[in-house]
Amino acid sequence: MVNVALLGIPHDENSSYLRGPAEAPPLIRGELISDAYSMWSETGIDLGAAGLLIDHGDLRFDGDIDPWSLIEREVARVMGEGHPLLCLGGDHAITYPILRGVRPRYPKLTILHIDAHCDIYDAYLGNRRSHASPFARIMEEGLTDRLIQVGIRTNNDEHRAQAERFGVEVIEAARCYDLWRDLRKLDISTPVYISMDIDGLDPSCAPGVSHREPGGLSTRQVIDLFQSIEQPIVAADIVEYNPRCDLSNMTALVATKLLKEIAGMMVKTNRG
């Protein structure tokens, strides 16, 4: 049986506008184990089966160690157990140190990044660790072979220059009529890392985010995208859910649904 590791990374100190994503992991877990819902994925995986989900709890950022070093170290430790890893953020800045922990295990890797924003500023408001900058650091260090961004609808000149510089493949939201078709055209041939920013969804689906951007993807589109992946999904993050902006835990439930579908596909794609 393929197991899936779960790790909470409650860190939002590099958010540029509102705090709150650090509070997300316990709320997502609460929806996951709620008696109101099934723990089965649509792909037929019972995430409630004994031992399938290995929950490593939440990291604690109360010591002297640099948060980035702690995230990288703990991700590497958990991945050393040999299971695909799903991280719950936190703001999007955490994706960079997560990838530093993941990349040494995978000499070939493709990132599938779902977001309203490119998050590839060289620095945002002078902060090179900003949640608007993780993919600049990731591409500078060669932490992936390919970066595919889906659902983007806030492109500007700096983003386009950075995408050209790093060879980023961008599928803007206006082109997302058939994500399954577009993904098949991309011909992914390596293990996959999914970075799921909740604001990649339209605010009507997920209002609990700091930066609402209308015109986004539906929950169904994103799930279909995940279910079209044929290569092993070896790690993932779900980030930028802000409970302080949520309505009746609606976004927590959506984040949990995405967790279940990513985890189910991790099991399916990593079977021998």
N, C-alpha and C positions, 0 to 999 in steps of 0.2 A: 504493500500500500504506500502511495505517495503521501507524505505529511506536508502540511503547510505551517510555517512559522509565522507568528504574529508579534509585532513589536511596536509599542507606542512611543512616539517621539514628540512629546508635548513642549514644543519650543516655537516661540513666535517673536523673539526679540528683534528680528530683522524685518518685521512687517512695517511698511511705509505709511500706513494710514490708520488702521485700527488694530488693537490687540484682541485676542479671543481664540484664535485657532489652537493655542496650547491647551485649551479646555476640551478639545474635541474627542480625544481617544476614549475616555470613559463613557461618553454619551453614545458613541458608535457601538462600543461593546454592549451597552445596555440594550440597544435595539436588536443586536445580533442574538442575544439570549432571551429576548422577551417571549413570553408564552403566546403573544399575539401573532407571531409569525413562525413560519417553517424555517429550518436551517438547511433545507435542500436548495441547491443551485438549479437553474433551469436546465443545465446539462446533465442532471441526474446524479449529482454528488451530494451525499449526506454529510454536511460539515459538522453535524452533531455526533457523528460516529466516534466512538471512543478512540482518543489519541490522534485523530486526523488533524485537528488544529492544535498546535503547540504554542500556547500564549506565554510570551516572555515578559509580559507586563509592560510598564512604562519606564523609560529612562528617567533618572532624577538628575537635575541640573543644579545641584546645591553645593557642589564642591569647588575646588580650585582648578580642576582640569578644564581646559578650553572646551566649550560645547562641541565644536567641530571634531576635535580629537576624540571626545567621548562617543559621539555618534559613529564615526568611522570605526573605532575599536570594537564597539558592541555589535555593529552590523557584521563586521568580519568574524567576530566570535560566533554569532548565531548562524551565519552562513557556513561556518566550519563544520556544523553538524550535518550538512548535506541536503537540507530541505530548501525549497523555494521560500522566499521571505516576502511578507507583505507588511509594510510600515504604515502606521497611522500618524499623520501630522496633526498639528503643526502647520507652519507656513511653508511656502515652496522653497525657501532657502535651504531646508534640510536635505533636499534632493542631492545637492553637491556632495556633502560628506557621506551620504548613503552610497552614492556611486563610487566613492573612493574605497569603501569597504567591499563593494560588489565586484568591481572591475578585475581585481587580481585573479578571481576565480574563472573569468570568462574572457579569453583572448579575442573572441569575436562577440560583439554585442550591438544590438539595435535598440534605441530608445524610442518608444511610441509615447508621445507627449500630447495629452488632451488638455486644452486650455483656451481661455479667451485671449490670453496675453502671451507674447513670445518669451518673456522672462530672460532676455538675452542682452539687456543693457550691459555695457562694460562696467558701469557703476550707476546706481540710482540714488540721487540726493547725496552723492559722495560716498556711498556705502557699497563696497565691492562684494559684501556678503548679503546684500539686499535680497529679499524674496523676488525682486524683479531682475535679478542677475545670475541665478544659479547656472543657467545653460551656457553663459559666457565662460564661467570657470570650468565647467564640464568639457566644453569643446577645446579650450586652451590646453587642458591637461590630457586630451586624448582618451577620456574615460568612456567613449563610445565610438563605434565605427560609423554609425549613422544616427542622425537625429531627425525624426519625422514628427512634425507638429500639426495637430489636427484641431480645427474649430476656431482658429485665430480670427479675431475681428477687431483688433486694435493696432494694426500694423502702422509703423511710421518709418521715416527715412533711416533712423539709426537701426531699427530692427532689420530693415531690408539690407542695409550695408553689412550688418553682422551675419545675416543669413547667407549672403553671398560670400563673405570672408570664410565662413566655416562650412559651406556646402550643406546648409540645412534645407530639408525638403518640407515645404509648407503647404498644407491643404487648408485654405481659409474657409471660414464657416459658410461663405456664400457658395462654395463648391461642394458642400457636404450633402448632396442629394442622395448619393449612394456610396456610403463609406465602405461597404463590403467590396464593391467593384473597384474603388480607388485603392484600397489596401492590396487587393490581389494584383493590381497593376504594379505596385511597388516591389513585389517579388522579394519579400523578406526571407533571408536564408540563414540567419543566425539566431541564437537565443535572444529573447526579448525582455526588456525592462519597460514596464508601464509606469508612467507618471501621470496620475489622474488628479488634475486640479478641479475641484468641484465647480469653480466658476466657469469652466468650459461648458457646463450645462446652461441652458437658458434660465434666467431667474424665475420663470414660472414653474420650473421643475425643482429648483434649488435656491430659495431666497436667502439661505443662511450663509452668505459669503460677504467679505469686506468690500469687494469691488464688483458690484452687479453690472453685467454687460449684456443688454438685450440682444436678441438675434442669434442665440446660441443653439447648441445641440439639444436634442431630446434625450431623456434617459434611455428610451428604446434604441435610438441610434447608437449610443455609446455601448450598450450591452451587445448589440449586433456586431459592432466593431470588435469587441473583445472575443466574441464567439467565432469570429472569422479567422483568428490567429491560428496558424498551423505549427509554428515553431515553439519550442519550449519557452514558457513564460517563467523566468528564473527569479525575478524579484519585481516589486512594484511599490508604489507609494500612493496614498490617497491624502491629499493635502488641501489646505485653505478652507475647510469647513469652519465657520465662525458661529458658535452657538449663540453669541450675543445678538446676532442678526437674524436668528432663525424664527420661524413661525410654527408653533405647535410641534416642534421636533421633526418637522417635515424633511429638512435637509439631512438630519441625522439618519432618518430612515432611508433616504436615497443613497447616502454614503454607505450604509450597511448593505443595501441591495448590490451596489457596485462591488463591495468587498466580497460578497458571496459569489458573484459571477466571476470575478478575477480569481478567487481561490479555487472555484470549480474548474476553471480553465487551466490553472496551474496543475491541478491533479491530472486532468485529461491530457495535457501536452507533455507532461514529464513522465508519463508511464513508459516503461521500456518496451 
